[in-house]
Amino acid sequence: MNNYYLGGDISKGYCDFVIINEDKGIIEPNFQLDDNNKGHMELEKILSEFFKQNPSSIIYAGFESTGGYENNWIALLKKLNVKGMKISTARVNPKGTNHNSQAELNRIITDKVSAQNVAEYLINHKKKIIYDKTDIFFYVRKQWKFITMLVKQKTQLYNQLGELLYTSNPEMLVYYRYSHPQWVSKVLLKYPTAKQLGRAKRLVLESIPYVSSSRADELISNARSSTASLTDDNAASLIKSVVEQIIHLEKMVALQVAEVKRNFPLLDEVKILKTFKGIGDYSAMGLLMNIGSVDNFASTKKIAAQFGLHPVWKKSGDGTWGMHMSKQGAAEVRHILYNVTTCAIVHNPLIKEIYEQYLKKGRNKRLAIGACMHKVLRIVYGILKNNEEFKPEKDKAFREISVISKSKSISPDKSRRYQTLTNQAPISGRQAKRRKDIFTATQEIKKEEPEESQNDQYH
């Protein structure tokens, strides 16, 4: 049975195809088809003729993930597979095909070259590709994208509202500092400017939920001594319009999230993720849709690299330059983890402790939050991998064991297994100091070990 590889370079409205054999020889030169009924029928005709000429063969087809433009072609090939054509399809990472193209020293990149590059990538990286993978989140992912769009619009409106309030009712911004309480929006609907709020009656304000008599007095008093520079009717009308839009979007988001929850295929996983204080329905579903199956990641390092939470640095010789978060992969995951982490720093004792430890070490707050985001992702990975609820005492026990083991031992450098570290080499001063420190630390550990354990080393 012969294996053939079909590479497809997706563009909006059309696709370039090429078929090659195991030796990367071109079997069917580049051809371009439109993503419409006529184009799909033509591809079916081409593949049907191909299988007539090669009856005992399999075609492995690959398309780059391009945000959904590949879905129609993949659906067609799956239908042809049901009809009897032996076709396996896969989505491939555009970054992987790009590196493969660089390795092949391709100087000119066209749709034709890209299609062949996709096909060659299928041959070069067989172990990395999963064919005929079922996307259990296919239907809810579109709805989720709609939700994220609504959330972005709501954020933009809040930013615009902040600018308007700064000149029309600046004292109200104090209540928007860390969150966006609904009672503030309701107050602004009735009294958008400081001038109007200063004339408000306390009983009317008290009728708004979560506005106590003391808070009503505070709002009126602050409004009467406000520094607002714009208090006209135009400013009031604009603020009311923005607040109404925000309230409308909040209701839309709540309805859409409820709908996703009803249709979400992994409700049990959502429940166990929510056992970690800081993860709610929204963040749990967002993480699951982006992670998919944790079985796709061999370790926590792999999943951190997938979503750009691993530290990267540039190293040359003895020097190490600037370390920071790589920020590769889907930005949505980092956005969700940031919100989860900032919430956990306040409400989750485990993450709060880790955050404070980094601050005590002299790390700045952004770096400490980044480290905690990495920790939260590792916890999410562990919850899904073991399919069990989060247990903080279990995590704390593992961390204590790790700290003890690190303090009592120095991990051997496997790259030096054929030659021990010495200063008898033409090395730099920095490298000589590093080797001396390692040698000194090793000798101190040997002195602290019991005599029996030292003697055992020679048995």
Secondary structure as UniProt FT lines:
FT   STRAND          2..11
FT   TURN            12..13
FT   STRAND          14..21
FT   TURN            22..23
FT   STRAND          26..34
FT   HELIX           37..53
FT   TURN            55..56
FT   STRAND          57..64
FT   TURN            67..70
FT   HELIX           71..82
FT   TURN            83..84
FT   STRAND          87..92
FT   HELIX           94..103
FT   TURN            104..105
FT   HELIX           111..124
FT   HELIX           126..128
FT   TURN            131..132
FT   TURN            136..137
FT   HELIX           138..168
FT   HELIX           170..176
FT   HELIX           182..190
FT   HELIX           194..198
FT   HELIX           202..206
FT   TURN            209..210
FT   HELIX           213..224
FT   HELIX           233..263
FT   HELIX           267..273
FT   TURN            274..275
FT   TURN            277..278
FT   HELIX           281..291
FT   HELIX           294..296
FT   HELIX           300..306
FT   TURN            307..308
FT   STRAND          311..316
FT   TURN            317..318
FT   STRAND          319..325
FT   HELIX           331..347
FT   HELIX           349..360
FT   TURN            361..362
FT   HELIX           365..386
FT   HELIX           392..408
FT   HELIX           414..416
FT   TURN            417..418
FT   HELIX           429..448
FT   HELIX           451..456
FT   TURN            457..458
//
